[in-house]
Amino acid sequence: SFVTLTKLGLHLRNAAGDENIFLRIQASQAKKYAAESYADSGFQARAVDCTEHLSLASMCQHRKVGHGSQKRDRQQAVLFLAGHEPVKAAAAEEATKSGRVAVWCLQDGVVGVQADHGGLIFARDHVAEGIAKLRAAAAGVVGGARPTDLEPLCVYDQDGSNLDVDKSGLSTSFAVQLREDRTTVDMWTLEAVPEDMLVIAPDGPQNLLVCPGQERTELQMGQKAPVWALQVVDTGRESALVVGCENSCAYMWDLAGRDRGQIYAEMRSMSAVELLYPPFEVVITALQLLAFAFGPPPNQEKETTQAARKSHIIVGSFDFGYSREELFWPEVKVVTGAMVAFLMVALLGLDERMDRLVAMAYDLPAYKAEKFRFSPMHLVVAVLSTARNMTYLFMQLSSTVLVVPIVKIVSAAMHCVEDEDFGGLVVNSAPHLQCFDTSHVKVVLLFVALAPLYLFLLIPFGVVAGDAHYVPHECMFEWRFWQEKNAWRLAAARKATTVHQAFLHLNPRYAFQTLLVVLGGKIMMPTIATLTKSVPLLQMFLIAGVNFGMWFSTMVYAPYVDRKFSVLVQDMKLMIFCASFTGIITVAMDDADSKVPLVALCVFVSMTLCMLVTQLYLLTTTKPTTQLHDCGLPGPGAKATTASRSSEVVPLLGADQTQPEKAEK
């Protein structure tokens, strides 16, 4: 038999295509758990009648049913039907709809009929008897929708359109459903208790379904565009969600383990910005690092200190009237607040707590009872959702674009210089403030306590471009990132390889090392440049050492899967190191008229360019490979099937599969 779905309901047909049974979301005594307090354990029975049916999902499996010699191999199936029930409204109000999800169970093509003892009977005579009773009861009704032949086993109050369910176990553990806004997919529970927690195995998946009213929203997945279609797939180890959106992209979401709620694959074409940005970033980064190649001019420290007293913040032709030293305390307060907020979110998992709070708000009976967007509970949920989104945005900014400004302000607050006018040590960025007096000591102690912890916890967020979804709270405390299977390393590999970028694709095996070195350069360069202004030679030695480390890391850990692009990046890093070495010569000679540094720079650049051109010419173009990773281990209570996948190399674009060693290389 097979099933077809129309707006009116489900049509169960035989192999010839003839309709045997008609099902729709209609029940006279649908039970729902409606306890208002812990002392109240009663159930509420209500009538349900949906006039519009939207989506169908099913789970089928073969299972031996019975005891002893009576065991038989049966084909069991569970049908889930989503629809809308019209809600009566006042005369002045527009009628609304309430979402419902109904469930029927089948065995060998026979729909189960609920017996008096509460169980299901899968017998054709009982089915025929049940159908006859319902048809006889509806015989006297004139007009209206066609009545159902068999009432559903249960009905859940879940609003949405597209529906699909988990198919990986004996029962379906969860359902995913698209909300009315078409950009939010909810995952809500369907399994009351896992099968492996029972002494006696149930006869079928219907015995493990959660009671209506007890289901809870476990996860909300915000999509990047309105959704056209979705489907839950079983990868053999765990369940995943594939979502197709109106922007011609498909996204694959992880639904199991502690890394659930993460996008680990995007199936789409790359935009022009994505193609041009990586090479552009390489060039801009090289130019920024080249700015440190030559030491500061003589007397720069004294001139900078005097200029700090007089300079004003000027944008275009507007003078805001604030000197830079007047901004010292506001900057300190803002940076302190930013670091404290970052640490609170990271250590306490406030982002995940906000997710759970929003999900709980969606499950509140008061929210489900409201049918209008501007009702009180809907406004509360909107405020909570906005606060959650702002939390994720703050974590992303704090671990990407705000890193360099924060490091600069912290370094400047600790940088003291000799001021002849003041007659002692003063803070370079605030010459009115004497170093190590009461107020400055408080700032130093505060930054010494906050900055190291902030910079260390910045690592897991910095290597995933600030996307907190890839850093679950329980992974925050796995700080041994030098271990191969560390969660921070796996999260970096997953984020970096979400979209295959051909020759721009990061090497997943070394994604963490590559991104960590970039983050370290962002932190160390402004720190060195700020704290060593008064010692130019030391400054250039330290900058050259950092540049050498960044170049050496690209040689040990190839940053990209494409060998030619990796060579380009490696030689750019080498050129930057040579330029910083030229800066050492410039500072050491301290002769503005000398041409030696310029000649040395030209020689180094020419040699590097010649080497780059030669390598690009001699290297053969190979088809890239990518590596599949699973971020971390299964979370608490996860099934054994969610164990982390072992890494495997998958050839792309028709790579030679007969030579695995060559493909690996």
N, C-alpha and C positions, 0 to 999 in steps of 0.2 A: 504494500500500500504506500501511498505518498500523500502529501498535504499541499494544498494551494491556499494562498492568503488573498483575500479581497478586503475591501473596506467593511463589508458586512460581517466577516468572520473567517473561520477556518473550514475548509472542505476536505475531509478525509475521503480519498478515492481508492478504488481497487486498481489492479493492474490494467484493466480495460478502460480506466478513466471514469467509471461510473461513481457517483457520489454515494458513499455509505452513511456517513455521519456528518452533521453540521455542528460546529462548535463556535460559540461566541462568549464574550465575557458577560455572563449573566448568572446571578445566583440570588436566591431568596434569603439564605441564612449564611452568608460568608462570615467566618469567624475572624476576629482580630483581637490581639492582646491589647487591652485598654486599661491597664492598672494605672491609677493616678498617684499611687504611693506604694511604698514597699509592703504595706499591710494589705493592700488590695490586690488580689491575684485573679480577678474575674476576667472573663472574655466578653467581648461585645459582638453581637451578631447584627449584621446590617445587610440590606439589599443592595446589589450592584447590578447595573445595567449599562453597558457601554454601547454606544451607537456608531463609533468610529474605531476601526482597528488598524494599527500602524505597522507593527513589526512582529516577526516571528523568529524564535530561536529554539534550538533543540539539542539534546544530547542523547546519543545512542551508544549502547554497549551490549556485549554478550556476557552473560553471567549464569552460573549454575544455581538454580533455585530449588529448594526442597531439602529433605533430610534423608540421609542414608541412601537406600536403594531407590528412593523416589526423586533423587536429584535429576534435574533435566536442564539442558542447555537452552536458555531463553534469551530472546532479543528484547531488551528493555529500552524504553525511550521516555524522555520527559519533554513535553512541549511547553514553551513559554510564549504567551501572547500578550503584547502590549497594546493598550487602547486608551481612548478618552471617554470619560463619562460626563455628560452635561450636568452642570450644577445649577440649581435654581437660584435665581437672583431677584432682587427687588425690581419693581417696575422701572425705576429710574436708572438702574444699573445694567450694564451689559452682561449678558450671560457668559459664564466662564466654563472651562473644562477641567476635570481632575483626572490625573493619570492613574491607570490601573495595570497590573501585570498578573495574569491568571496562569495557572499551572494544571496540566493534565498529564497522567502517567499511562503508558502503554506497555503491553507485553505481548510479543508475537503479533503485533498489529491490532490488539484488542485494547480498547480504552478501559481503564480501571473504574469500577463503580464502587463508591464508598458504602460499606456495609454498616449494619447497626452497631457492631462492636468497634467501629472506627477505622478498621483496616480497608484495604482495597481488594476487590474480587475481579479477577481477569477471566471471566467466563462469558461466552457469547450469549447464553440464555439470560444471564443477569443484565448484560448490556442491552439486549433487546427489551427486557422488561423495564429497565430504567428509561429507555427512549420512549416506550409506549406510555409510561406514566406522565412524562413531561409533555408529550404531544397531546395527550388527552386533557391535561390541565390547561393547555393553551388553545384548545379547540374552540372554546367559546369567546376568545378574545378577538375582537374585530380591529383590523388595522395594526399599525405599529410595526416594529422590526420583527423579523423572523425569529422565533424563540430557539434557544439552544437545545440540542438533543441530549446533552449530558452536562451537568454543572461542573465547574472546575473543582479540583481538590482544594485549592486555596487561592486567595486574591491578595496581592500586595499593593499598597498605596505608594506607587513610585511613578513620578511624572517624567515624561520624556518620549522620544520617538524611537530611533534606532536602538535595537536591543540585541545583545548576544551574551552567551554564558560560557563558563569554564567547562572544558570537556576532558580534563586530564586525569580525573580520579573516578572512584565509584560513584560519587555524587558530584553535583556541580557546586563548587565552593563559593562562587561569586557570580554576579552578573554585572555587565557594563551597559550603560544606557546614556544616550545623548540627551542633554537637557534642552529646554525650549530655546535657549539662546544660541544653540547650534555650535558653540565654541567650547563647551564644558562637557566632559565625559565623566560620569560618576561610576565608581566601582562599589557595589554594596553586597553585603554578605547574603548567602543563600544556605550555607551549611551551619546547622545548629551545633554540631559536634563532629570532629574528625572521626573517620571510621576506625582508625587505629587506637582510639581511646575506648572502644567498646569491647566488652567481654564476648558477646555474641554478635557476629556480623549480621547486618540487616539484610533483608531479602531483596531490597531494591533501593534506588536513590531517593524514592519518596519518603523513606523512613528517616532521612537525615536532613530534610528541609526545615529551615527555621520557621517558627510560627509567625504569621503576619503581625506586624506591629513590633517585632523584635529585631527586624533587620536593621543594620546600621551602615551608613556610608563610611567606607574605609579609606577611600582615596578619591581625589578630584584631579583631573588632568586637563589643564587649560590648553586648548589648541591654538595654533598660530593663524588659523583661517577657519571659516565655517566648514563644517564636516558634511561630506556627501555620504560616506559609508564607513562602517567599522566592522571588524571581525576579530574574535579571540582565536588564536592559533596555539596549538600545542607543539612546542619545539622538540618534544621528546624528553626534555629535562625539566621544563617549566613552561608556564603560560605567558604569552605575550599578546599585545593588542596592536593590530594594524589599523591605522586610520587614514582614510583618503579625504583630502580637503579640496576646497574650491581653487586653491592656488596651484593646482596640478602637482601636488606633492603628497607623498605617503610617508607616514611616520610610524615607527615601531617603538612601542612602550614596553618596558619591563614591568610585569605585574606580580613578581614573586621575589621573596628574599628581602633583605634589608635595603636593597637598591631599587625597590619597586618605585614606580613613578618617574623613572628616568627614561629619556629618549636615547636609545642606543643605536638607532639607524634612521637615516633620512634618505628616502629614495626620491631623488629629484635631480634636476639639472642645476649646475652652478650658475650663479648670476655673474654679470660682468664685474661687479665690485669684488666678489669672492675670488675671481680669477686674478684681478689686478692688485688686490690688497697685499697678499704675501710678498711678492717681489718689491712692491712699493715700501712695505714695512722694513724689509731688509735694507733697502737703500737709505731710508730715513734714519733707521737705527745706526747705520754706519756713519752717516753725516753727524748725528748727534754725538756719537762717541769720538769722532774726529775733532769735535770742538774742544775736547780735553787734551788734544795732542801737544799743545804748546803751553808753557807755564804762564802765569799771570805776569803782567808788566811790573817793573820796579815801582815801589811806593803805592801799589794798588791798595794795600790794607789800610794805610792812613787815609787815602783819598776816599775809600769806601766808607770808613767810619765818619768822616766829615760830611760826606754826601748824605748819609743816613739822617743827619740832623736837619737837613734842609729840604730833602726831596719830598714831593707831594704826589699823591696818587692822581695821575692825569690820564684820561682816556679820550683820545681825539683832541678836541679843543676845550674839553670840560675839566676843570680843576675841582676835585672833590674836597679839597681843603684839609685832607688828613695826611700827616707825615707818616712815614713808614714806622717810626718808633711808637707812634700812637696806636698802630695796629698790632703791636706786639702782644699785649694782653688779650685782645679779642681772638687773635690767631691761636694763642696757647689754650684758651678756653674751648674753642671750636675743635681743635685737634684732640684735646683731652676727652671731650664728650664723644667724638667719633671713635676713638680707640676703646673707651669704656663700653659704648653701645655695641661695637663689633665683638668685643670679648663676651658680653652678656649673651648676644645672639648665638655665638659659636659654642660657648661652654654650656649654656642652658638649653640649647636647641629651641630657641623661641620661634624660629621659622616653622619647624614641624609642629610646635604647639599651636601656632596660628592656623596651620592646615587642619589640625584636629578640631580646633574651635569652630572654624567655618563649617566643617563637615557636621559637627554636632548641631550647629544652628540650623542647617538644612533639614536635619532629622527631627527637629522639635515639632510637636503636634500643632503648636500655635502658628508656626510658619506654614505647615502643610494646609492648615485650615484657611489661611488667607489666600485669596485668588487674585489680588490686584498688586501691581508692582509697587505702588506707593503706600502700601499698608505698613504699620509700625514694624513688624518683624522683618519684612522685606527690606526696609530701610536699615535696620540693625545689621542684617546679613550683608548689605551693600557696604556699610562702613567697615565691617570686619574684613571683607574681601579686599577693600582698598588698603587697609592697614597691612594685610598679608602681602599684597603686591609691593607696597612700599618697603617692607622689610627685605624682601628678595632684591629689590632694586638697590637698597642701601648696601647690602652685602656685596653686590656686584661692583658697585662704584668704589667701595672701600678697599677692594682687593685688586682693582685694575687702575683706573685713571687717577685715583686719589692717593695712590701709594707714594709717588714721587713728591707731591706737595706735602704730605704728612711727614715724610722722612726729612725733607728740607727744613720744615719748621722745627722739628725736634732737634735736628743737628744745629740749626742756627741759635736755638735757645741755650745750647751748651757751649757755644763758641765764644770764648773770651779773648780780648785783645788789649794791648797796652794803649792807653789814650793819654797823650801828653797834656791836653787841655783839662782833662778830668783829674789827672794825677794818680792813675791806678788802672786796674783791670776793669773793663766794662764789657757788657754783652755787645757783640758786633752789630746785631740787628736792632738793638735798643741801647744806644750809648748813654742814655740817662740812667740806666740800671747798672749798679755796681755788682760785679761778680761776687757770688757767694755771700751776699747779705741775706737777711732772713727770707725775703720774698723769692729771691733767685734760688736759694737752697731748696725751698719748697717745690719750685718748678723742676729742678734737677732731680730731686728724689721721686717726684711723681712720674717723670718721664723714664727714669731708670727702672721703676717698678712696672710701668705699663708697656713701654716700647719693646723690650725683648719678648714678652709673651705675645704681644700683637704681631710682631714680625714672624714668630715661630708658627702661630696659628694661621698666619696668612698663607702658608705653604699650600695646604690642601685646597684653598679657595683660589689662590693665584694660578695653580696649574690647571684649573678647569674654567678659566676665564671668568671667575667670580660667580658661576652658576651654582647656587647653594643646593639645588636639587641633586647634584652629584656628590654631595658631602653629607650623608645622613649623620645624625647626631651621634650614634653609637660608633661611627667611624672616626670621630674627632679624636678619640683617645687611643687610637692605634698609631702612635707617634713614631714607631720604629720604621721610618720610611725607607731605610736602607735594606730591609728585607724584601725578597723578590715578590711575594704575594701580599704585600702590604696594601691596605684598602686605598690609601692615597695614590699609590702608583697605578693601581687598576682603574681608579676613577679618572686619572689624567689620560690614560690610554683610551678609555671609553669615550670621553668627551672629545678628544682630538681626532678620533676616527669615526665620528657619527656620520659624516658625509665623506664619501670617497672623492678625493680631489686630484686624482691622477698624479702628475709629477709634483704637485704641491702638497701631496699627502704626507703628513708627519709619520715617521717611523714609530708604530705603536710600541715596539719593544723598548725604545728609548724616549718615548714621549715625556715621561716624568722628568728625566734628566735634562732634556732639552728645555722644557718650560721652566724648570727650577733654576737653571743657569740664567735664563733671561730675567726671571724675577730677582735673582741675586744681583744681577747687574743694575737693575732699576734701583735697588736699595743701596748698593755700595758706592756707585758713582756719585750721586749727590752728597752722600755722607762724606766721602773723601774730599770732594771739591769744596765743601763748606768748612770742614774742620781743619784743613791743612792749607788754608789760603796764605798764612804767614810763613809757611815753609815750602816754597815752590818745588824744590828738588825732591823732597819727600813726597809731595803730592804727585809728581810725575812718576816716581818709582812705583807708588802704590797703584796709580791708574794703569801703568804699563803692566803691573802684575795681574790686575783684574782682567785686562784685555788678553793677556797671555792665557789665563785660566779659561776664559770664554772660548778662545780659539782651540786650545788643547781639548776641551770637552767635546767640541764638534768633531775633532779627529778621532777621539775614542768612541763616541756615541754618534753615529751618523744620524743627523736630524731628520732626513727625509728618505722615503723609500726609493725615490729616483736618484740614481747615483750622480747624474750630471748637476742637478739642482743642489744636491748636498755639497758637491765640489765648489759650486758658485758661492754658497754660504760660507764654507770653510775658508776660501781664499779671501772673501770680504773680511772675515774676522782676522785673518793674517795681515791684511793691509792695515787694519785699524791698529793692531799691535805694533807694526812697523812705524806707523805714524806717531804713536805714543812714545816709542823708543827714540824717534827723532826729537820729540819734545824734551826728553831727558838731555839730549845733546844741546838743545837750545838753552835750557836753563843752566846747564853746567858751564857753558861758554860765557853766558851773560854778555853777549856782544850783539847789539842790534844791527851792526853793519856787516856781520859775518854771513857769508853765503854757504858755509858748510852745512848747516841744517837743511837749507833748501835743496842743495845738491843731494844730500843723503835721502831726503824724502822722495825726490824724483827717481833716484836709483831704486829704492825699495818698491815704490809704486810700479815702476816699469818691470821689475823682476816678477812681481806678483801677477801683473796682467799677462805677461808672457807665459808664465806657468799656468794660469787659468785657461788661456786660449789653447795651449798645447793639450791640457787635460781634456777639455771639451771636445777637441778634435779626435783624440785617440780613443776616448771612451766610446764603447758601442751602446746604442740605445736598446734597453731591455724593457720588456713589458712588466709593469709594476705588480707587486703582490701586496696583499693586506693581511692583517692578522686579527682573528676574532678573539675578543676578550670578554670575560664576565667579571663585573665589578664586585669583588668581595664574596663572602660566604653567605649562605642562607640565614635569614633572620630567625629570631626565637619563634618556635612553633611552626616554622616552615616545613614543608614536606621534604622527604629525602630526595625527591626528584629535583629540588631546587639547588642541589649542590653545584658549586662553581664549575664552570666548563673549563676544560683544559684548552690551552691555546693551540690553535691549529692554523696553518698557513693555507690560504685559499687563493689560487691563481685567478687573476682577473683578466678580462679582455682576451681570452683565449691563450693564456700563457701555457707553455709546454708542461703538461702534466706527467709526462713520461720520465722527466728528469727532476725529481724532487730536490736533490742536493743543489742543482743549478738554480732552481726557483727559489730555494731558501737563501742562497747566496745573493 
